[in-house]
Amino acid sequence: MKRPQSVLVLIHSDCGDILLIERAKHPGFWQSVTGSVEAGESLAEAAQREVAEETGIVAPAEHFERWHHSSRFEIFPMWRQRYPPGVTHNTEHLFSLCVPRNTPITLAPDEHRDWRWLPWREALDAVFSWTNRDAIRMLTQRKALLRQS
């Protein structure tokens, strides 16, 4: 059974393109890397593990940026059977990881069927999750502020 604590990792390039992956069992559902936090695992460890499992990208812990931001959302009914009875909401913790666009991507075929880099505006329209859209918006605001300083 999954725990109702998860991570969302925005993988992006220096130029602001966003890596999206398509769910294998739900074609058309594009997203950033997401996954449940396992028992005894820190949020940072979960982010690092999920990125490696879902994309094949193995990055040192210090390359991940923890945003200290979380979103609580209702779990889609089609996925509730993965959680203990009565669990209807999940808390998702946000991280980001900047990598070059030519970083090799190796998907876990049982979880994802395709990947693509998109400019952030196109990525906003492609993702199915409001938390993913909000995270992309936040990333663009963050990067704009960094360029101004």
C-alpha positions as CSV (number, residue, x, y, z in Angstrom):
1,M,0.0,0.0,0.0
2,K,1.2,3.5,-0.8
3,R,1.6,6.2,1.7
4,P,-0.3,9.5,1.1
5,Q,3.0,11.4,1.0
6,S,4.8,11.9,-2.4
7,V,7.3,14.0,-4.2
8,L,7.1,15.8,-7.5
9,V,10.4,16.6,-9.2
10,L,10.5,19.1,-12.0
11,I,13.4,18.2,-14.2
12,H,14.4,21.2,-16.3
13,S,17.2,22.5,-18.5
14,D,19.1,25.7,-18.1
15,C,17.0,27.3,-20.9
16,G,13.8,26.4,-19.0
17,D,12.6,23.4,-21.0
18,I,10.8,20.8,-18.9
19,L,11.2,17.1,-19.2
20,L,7.8,15.3,-19.2
21,I,7.0,11.6,-19.1
22,E,3.8,9.9,-20.3
23,R,2.1,7.3,-18.1
24,A,2.2,3.8,-19.6
25,K,-1.3,2.8,-18.4
26,H,-2.9,6.2,-19.2
27,P,-1.7,7.5,-22.6
28,G,-2.0,11.2,-22.8
29,F,-1.3,11.7,-19.1
30,W,2.0,13.7,-19.2
31,Q,3.7,14.6,-16.0
32,S,6.9,15.4,-14.2
33,V,8.5,12.7,-12.1
34,T,6.3,11.8,-9.1
35,G,6.2,9.0,-6.6
36,S,5.3,8.0,-3.1
37,V,7.7,8.4,-0.2
38,E,8.5,4.9,1.2
39,A,8.6,4.1,4.9
40,G,11.8,5.2,6.5
41,E,12.8,7.4,3.5
42,S,13.4,11.1,3.6
43,L,11.7,13.4,1.1
44,A,15.1,14.1,-0.6
45,E,15.8,10.3,-0.8
46,A,12.4,9.7,-2.4
47,A,13.1,12.5,-5.0
48,Q,16.4,11.0,-5.8
49,R,15.1,7.4,-6.0
50,E,12.1,8.3,-8.1
51,V,14.1,10.3,-10.7
52,A,16.5,7.3,-11.0
53,E,13.7,4.8,-11.3
54,E,11.5,6.8,-13.7
55,T,14.2,8.4,-16.0
56,G,17.4,6.6,-15.4
57,I,19.0,9.9,-14.3
58,V,21.3,9.3,-11.3
59,A,22.1,12.7,-9.8
60,P,23.9,13.5,-6.5
61,A,21.6,14.7,-3.7
62,E,23.1,18.2,-3.7
63,H,21.9,18.7,-7.3
64,F,18.2,18.4,-6.2
65,E,16.6,21.6,-5.0
66,R,14.0,21.2,-2.2
67,W,11.5,23.9,-2.5
68,H,9.9,23.5,1.0
69,H,6.5,23.7,-0.7
70,S,3.8,21.1,-0.6
71,S,0.3,20.7,-2.1
72,R,-2.5,18.6,-0.8
73,F,-4.9,17.1,-3.3
74,E,-7.6,14.6,-3.7
75,I,-6.4,11.3,-5.1
76,F,-8.1,10.4,-8.4
77,P,-10.6,7.6,-7.7
78,M,-8.9,5.4,-10.3
79,W,-5.8,5.3,-8.1
80,R,-7.3,5.1,-4.6
81,Q,-7.0,1.3,-4.4
82,R,-3.3,1.7,-4.1
83,Y,-3.7,3.4,-0.7
84,P,-5.1,2.1,2.6
85,P,-8.9,2.2,2.9
86,G,-10.3,5.6,3.6
87,V,-7.3,7.5,2.3
88,T,-8.6,10.1,-0.2
89,H,-5.9,12.9,-0.1
90,N,-2.2,13.0,-0.7
91,T,0.5,15.6,0.2
92,E,3.0,16.2,-2.5
93,H,6.4,17.8,-1.8
94,L,8.2,19.8,-4.6
95,F,11.7,19.4,-5.8
96,S,13.6,20.4,-9.0
97,L,16.6,19.1,-10.8
98,C,18.5,21.0,-13.6
99,V,20.2,18.7,-16.2
100,P,21.4,19.2,-19.7
101,R,18.8,18.5,-22.4
102,N,21.2,15.8,-23.9
103,T,21.0,13.8,-20.6
104,P,20.2,10.2,-21.5
105,I,16.7,9.1,-20.5
106,T,15.8,5.5,-19.7
107,L,12.1,5.0,-18.8
108,A,10.7,2.3,-16.6
109,P,8.4,0.7,-19.3
110,D,5.9,-0.6,-16.7
111,E,5.3,3.1,-15.6
112,H,6.0,5.3,-18.5
113,R,5.8,4.9,-22.3
114,D,7.4,8.1,-23.7
115,W,9.3,11.3,-22.7
116,R,9.9,14.7,-24.2
117,W,11.4,18.1,-23.5
118,L,9.0,21.0,-23.9
119,P,9.3,24.7,-23.5
120,W,7.7,25.6,-20.2
121,R,4.6,27.3,-21.8
122,E,3.9,24.1,-23.7
123,A,4.6,21.9,-20.7
124,L,1.9,23.9,-18.8
125,D,-0.6,22.8,-21.4
126,A,0.6,19.2,-21.6
127,V,0.6,18.2,-17.9
128,F,-2.7,16.7,-16.5
129,S,-2.1,17.7,-12.9
130,W,-2.8,21.2,-11.4
131,T,0.0,20.7,-8.9
132,N,2.4,20.0,-11.8
133,R,1.1,23.2,-13.6
134,D,1.6,25.3,-10.5
135,A,5.1,23.9,-10.0
136,I,6.1,24.8,-13.6
137,R,4.7,28.3,-13.0
138,M,6.7,28.6,-9.8
139,L,9.8,27.4,-11.5
140,T,9.6,30.1,-14.2
141,Q,9.0,32.8,-11.6
142,R,12.0,31.5,-9.6
143,K,14.3,31.4,-12.6
144,A,13.2,34.9,-13.6
145,L,14.1,36.2,-10.2
146,L,17.5,34.5,-10.3
147,R,18.3,36.1,-13.6
148,Q,17.4,39.6,-12.2
149,S,19.8,39.3,-9.2
